[in-house]
Amino acid sequence: MKITIKYFSWIRVKLKKGSEEFDFEKNTSFKTVSKILIKKHPHFKEIFNDSSIKFFLNLNEIEDHEIILKDGDVIALLPPVTGG
């Protein structure tokens, strides 16, 4: 199944891209996806260990990391925004 992950703020800068599409096995949970991504790239360890980052699935905040993803889902990684 194909999942799109969108990156915002400093995550976008570190990964040098705004989004990415991944293939995962059917019935994969968000928690499993995070573990796979951490193994793929060291920046993901920093991202998933940062408690200030919010994770969204199809525009709804992910509260249960065991949620099962479906083909075509979109995940957004959103760090806190500051301004000045």
N, C-alpha and C positions, 0 to 999 in steps of 0.2 A: 504494500500500500504506500501511496505517496503522501508525505506530510511536508508542508511548507513551514519554515521557521523564519520569522521576521526579527531583525535586530534593530535596536534603537539606541541612541545616545552613545556613550563610550563603548558599548558592546559593538556597535556598528563600526566604530573607528578601529577598534582592536582587530576585528575579524576582516576588515577592509571589504565589507559587502553589506547590503541592506537586507538580503534574504537568501535563503538556500532551500533547495528541495532535497528531501531524503527519502529513501526506500526503507521501510521497516516491515517486519513480518506482521501478518494479521493478528489482532488481539494484543498488541503491544501497549503497555501502560506508559504514562508520562514518566514515571520513575525509571522504567527500563530505558526509555529514550535518553533521559539525562545521563544514565550510566554509560550508554553507548557513546554519546557525544563527548563525555569526559575522557574516554579512552582515545577518541579520535583526535582531539586537540587540547592542549594544556589550558587554553583560555577558558574552556568550558568548566573546568574545575573551579576557577575563580568565580565564574558566573553563578553556578549552581550552589556554591557555598556562601554566597552573599545574601544574607537574609533581607536586605532592603530591596532586592529585585523582585518584581511582580511577574508572574507567568500567567498568560492568558491563552485560552483555547477558544477559538471562534468568538472573540470579543468578550468572553466571560472569564473572570479570574479563576484560576485553578486553585482549588482549596484541598482537593483530594488528589495526591500525587499518584494514587493507584488507578486513576481514571483511565479507561481503555480508549485508545485513539481509533479513529475511523479514516478510511481513505478520503483524501481531500481536505482533512483538517488543517487549520492554520494555527500555529503557536506563535505568540509574540513574547519576546523577552524585554521587559521594560524596567530599566533602572529609574530611581527617583530623579526628577528633573529639578534643576536649580536655575535660577536666572539672576539677572542683575542689570 
